[in-house]
């Protein structure tokens, strides 16, 4: 049974096509496995692709920072925001609305 991340992909409508060239023997073997699982080749391939994407998508979104870059990021995040006219106006509106 697919995990939740994989199932999320499988629950989406199949609204696009993917055409690819693969070795003939790979297709035959995939058909054999799909048939043994009671699935069509398309169902088998989509589930395999969804599993792989679900397990690897997070790594494409990660930041890999050096120690120097991490220090700079922390310095920026910990510094107070510069006071601008827009920030002052927003602060006044928040005080008026929320009584802060």
VENFEN-V246682 format. One record per helix or strand of 3 or more residues. SS is the DSSP state (~ for helix, > for strand). FROM is the first residue (numbers start at 1). TO is the last residue. If there is no record, write none. Layout:
<<SS | FROM | TO> <SS | FROM | TO>>
This chain:
<<~ | 4 | 10> <~ | 24 | 36> <~ | 41 | 61> <~ | 67 | 78> <~ | 85 | 98>>
